[in-house]
Structures are given as C-alpha cells and as structure tokens.
Amino acid sequence: MTDAAAMPGAMDPVYLVDDDTDLRNELADALAESDYVVRGFASGEAFLEVQADLPPGCIVLDLTMPGMNGMQVHKALVERDSQHVVVMLTGTGSIATAVAALRTGVVDFVEKPAQLDALRDCIEMARVRRLAVAATREKLATARDRFAPLTPREMEVVYGMMMGLSAKMTARRLDLSFRTVESYRANLMVKLGARNLAEVVRMAIEAELKPIGPILEE
C-alpha cells in the first residue's frame, strides 16, 4: 500500500511534541479539523523512541521542555538522518535560539500562542521541504546504484578517471599493467552504459563518489 504521506498531493502527518498537555490537545484538535492526521507526544524522548517507525512528516516541536529540549531533539534527529522535518514552537524571549535553529535545518518557527493559520503555513512549507529532500535522496541513490555492478578494481579505475589520471598513471598507482587498466575501463563503461570517459566522470560526480584507497598514493 502506498503511504499517503509520500504522495505529492497529500498532507503530511503532523507530530506534536510538547509537554503542555492542554496546548498539545488544543493544537491537535484544530489541525484535525483541517484534515491533518495528528499524533501527540508529551516529550522529546517519547517521540525519539518511535520516530524511525513513523511515516515521514512534520514535527511541531516545542523548544523548551523538561528533559531533552527542542534543540537537543532536533540534533538527535539530524544524527539519525531522519526524514522528518521540524517546525519549532517558541516562547517569548527565545527568538534568538529559534533563529539559530534555522541554521541547523529547522524549517521555521512559530511563537506561542501559536496562530493556526501561521502554523498551517509552516507545516505546508515543511512538506514542500521534505518532498524536495526526498527527491534529492532518491536521485542520489539512483546515481549510486549505477555503480553497484562494478568490481572493486573497476571502482579504483573509476577513481583514477575522476582524478584525471591517465591509464598509465592509474596502472602505476594500482600496480597493474596498462592493458589491464584499459580492459577495466572498457568493461566499466559497458556496465555503466557510458559512451566516453567524460560521461563516466559525470556519473561519478552525480553519485558523489570520492576516491579512496591506493589510487590516492603517488
């Protein structure tokens, strides 16, 4: 079954993470009336316990909470390479911290008491951001999948091509014969469906490959 949250025209699920039960319930009811699927969490720790199993969505995250605060929760999500996106709820006097949060990837922040229209706008902005990031991830994964059929030796030759090394220089660094390197080049181009060396390099750049191993040793 297709996850509705992954469909471009569907609204993302919203995860309200706030220790204020009354505010959390109030926002949940208001967003539910706008047809959002909402789930509330009383702490950052409670959300982090289950976030990996939740459909990607928008986290409306309180900045100031007992235990882990909003910045700490966001940092944990970044470290886990989470696909969720964050909108921060801030109280009076915490705007400077909220602005700092924007620099770490938070989509936007909303001051308490949160105005529903402003919050909905931020949630929609978060959805657009999430879809853009997901598209970039998918493009990168596709680019890297092209290189999956290559052997380790062929990958080393690709690294040499990325570095602009001639076949002779590549052969010397990999302790191979010139003809062997030429054979590897021909084979990998067939596997990649590349028409020339420049196209191989372009594919490698798109896949964000970085040369490693003996090819780096002069």
N, C-alpha and C positions, 0 to 999 in steps of 0.2 A: 504494500500500500504506500502511496506517495505521501510524505509528510507535508501537511498543509503549510507548515512554516517555511518550507523550501520553495513554495510556488511563488513566482514573482508578483502575482496579483493578490496574494493572501496577506492578512495581517500577522505579524509575528506574535508568538506568545509573549506575555509580559510577566516577569518575575519581580515581585515587590519584596525588597529586603529592607526591613525597618523594624526596630524594636518597639516602636509605638503602635500598639495593637489597634487603638481607635483610628489613627491616621491610616494605617495599613488597610483596615477594613473599609474605611471611607473611600480611599482611592480605588480599591479593588471593586467595590460596588459601582463606582462612577465609570470606571473603564469597562466593566462588564456590560453596562448599559450601552456602550459604544461598540459592542460586539467583540471586544478583546477577550481572549482566553487568559485569565489571570490566575497566578498562584502566589501565595504569600509565604514569607519566611521571617521568623522573628529574630534571626541573627545571621551574620555572615558565615559563621561556622556551619549552621544548619544548611545553608544554600550550597556551600562548597562540598558538603558530603554527597550531594546528589547531582551537582551541576553537569557532570560528564554524561549522565544518562538522560538529560533533558534535551528536547529539541532546541536548536539554536534560536535565540530570541533576544529580547531587550530586557536588561536588568535595571530596574529603577532602584538605585542603591543609596541608602542613607549614608551620609558622610560620617556622622557622629553616632556611634553605637557602643554599648558595653562590649568588652571582648575585642574582637577584630573590628577596627573601624573601616569605613568605606574604602579608603586608600589602600589599606592592607589587603582587603578582599580583592580589589581590582588588581593589585600586584600579583596575588596568588593566581588569578585568572590568566594574566599575561604569561606567567611562568608555566602554566599548564597548556598554553597555546589554545585557550578556549575560543570557540566560535561565537560565543555570546558577545553582545555589545552593551556598553554601560551608559546610562544617564544618571547623573549624581543628584541627589536631593541634599540641599544645603540649608543650614540655619543662618540667622543673622550673624555677621562677623566672620563668616568662613569663606567669603568670596575669594580671598587671595589663595586659599588652599584649593578651592574649586578650579580656579584658573590654572593652577599648577597641575591639577588632574587632567585638564585638557591636553597638556603637553605629553601625557603618558598614554593617550589613546581614548580617554573618555569622550563620548560624542558631544555631550552638552551637559549643562547643569540647570536645575530648576530650584528657585528659592522657596522655602516653606513660608507661609502655607501655599502649597502648590496649586496654581490655577490649572483647571482641567484642560483648557484649550492649549495652553503653553506646554503642558505635559504631553498631550497627544501629538503636538507638532514635533517635540523632541523624540518621541517614540517612532514616529514615521521617519524622521531623519536617521535614527538608529537603524531602522530596517533597510533604508537605502544604502547606508554604510556597510551593513552586514552582507547584503547581496553583492556589493562591489568587491568586498574582500573575498567572498566565497568564489566569485568568478575568477579572481586573480589566482587563488589557490588551485582551482581546477585547471586553469591554463598552465600553471607551473607543473602540476602533476602530470598533465598530458605531455608536456615537453620532456620531462624526465623519463617518462615511460618509453619514449623512443629509444633511449639508450639501454634499456633493460636487456635486449638480446646480445649486447656486445660482451665479449670476454674481458677479463681484467687486463690482458695485454693490449687488446684493441682500445680500451679506455685510456691506457697510458699513451698510446699513439694519438688519441684524440687530444689529450692534454698537451702533447707536443705541438699539435696543429694550432691549438688555442694560443700557445706561447709564440707562435710564428717561427718555430724551428723547422729547418729543412729536414728531409728524410735522412740525410747523412748525420745531422746533429742529433736527431732523435735516436737513430741507431746507436750512436756512440754512447749516449746517456743511458740507454736501456740495455747496452751490451748485446746488441742484435746486429745481424747483417743488414746492409742496405736493402737487399732484395726482400728480406723478411718484413721489414717495415713497409716497403712498397706493397707487399701482399696484404699486410694488415690494413693498410689504407684502402686498398681496393675492396676488401671484404666488408669493412665497416661502412663504406659508402653505399654498398649494395643493401646492407641491413637497414641503414637509415633512410634509404631512398633519396640520397643526396646526389646532385648532379656534378658537384665540384667541391673542392676543399673549402671554399668560402661559405658554401651552404652548410657544411659540417660545423664550421666555427659559429655561424649564426644560430644553428640549433643548440649548440653547447651554451651559448650566451643566454638564449631563451630559457634553457633549463637551469641557469645559474650554477653551472658546474665550475669547480675551482680545481686547478691542477694540484695533485698531491703525489707523493712517492718519489721514486728515483728520477723521474723526468725533471725534477727541480734541482738535481745535483749536477753541477757543471764539471 
